[in-house]
Amino acid sequence: MSKISKISASHILIMHTGSQSSRSELSLDEAKKQIDSLYNDIKSGKIKFSDAAVQHSNCASGQSGGSLGEFTKGMMVKAFEDIAFSLDVDQISEPFESEFGFHIVKRDS
């Protein structure tokens, strides 16, 4: 079986004041609390992933439900890529941090 080289995924990004290219006023702790709260709300069914992305994500992809479209290995930062490629289709990651802030990733295909 060959390794998957291209997937599509969506994400929610919560930046903080220390994030690369940050436009956020949140402290690291505030951003972590927000991403954890969103994760819990998604997992418990209080909000759909795509709605959470539209309402809360600091990434432009939020406007399209967090969709990043298709990408191959090497196109995303390593922390993001490692998580995204490890997920099964429709699986949602636990919150994790990259240089851009905190993410939740959902594998789309």
Helices and strands as residue ranges (DSSP letters): E 6-14, H 28-43, H 49-56, G 60-64, E 67-72, H 78-86, E 96-98, E 101-107
